[in-house]
Amino acid sequence: MVDASGLSEYDFTAFFAEIAALRATHASEGSRLVLLDQLELWGHELRSTL
């Protein structure tokens, strides 16, 4: 996964957008939101190392 450089089929913009969409879809499901929080955090941590 990379920023929009064309080197990956999936970039951070798409990753974070998908998390946001899933967060809206599952807004009333706390256990899923916790998982989405962790995935989002992982994405930000990964992005900061690249």
C-alpha positions in Angstrom: 0.0 0.0 0.0 1.4 3.4 -0.9 0.2 6.9 -1.5 -1.2 7.6 -5.0 2.0 6.8 -6.9 0.6 4.1 -9.1 2.8 1.5 -7.6 0.0 -0.3 -5.8 -3.5 -1.3 -6.6 -4.6 -0.1 -3.2 -3.5 3.2 -1.8 -4.0 5.0 1.6 -6.7 7.3 0.3 -8.8 4.3 -0.7 -8.0 2.4 2.5 -9.1 5.3 4.8 -12.2 6.0 2.6 -13.2 2.3 3.0 -12.7 2.5 6.7 -14.9 5.7 6.9 -17.6 4.0 4.8 -17.5 0.9 7.1 -17.6 3.1 10.2 -20.8 4.7 8.9 -22.4 1.4 7.9 -21.6 -0.1 11.4 -22.1 3.0 13.5 -24.2 1.1 16.1 -21.8 -1.9 16.4 -19.2 -1.0 19.0 -17.1 -4.1 18.5 -16.7 -3.4 14.8 -15.9 0.2 15.4 -13.1 -0.9 17.8 -11.6 -3.0 15.0 -12.0 -0.2 12.5 -10.2 2.1 15.0 -7.3 -0.3 15.2 -7.1 -0.7 11.4 -7.1 3.0 10.9 -4.4 3.4 13.5 -2.3 0.7 11.8 -2.8 2.5 8.4 -1.5 5.8 9.9 1.4 4.0 11.5 2.3 2.2 8.3 2.0 5.4 6.3 4.4 7.2 8.6 7.1 4.6 8.1 7.0 4.8 4.3 
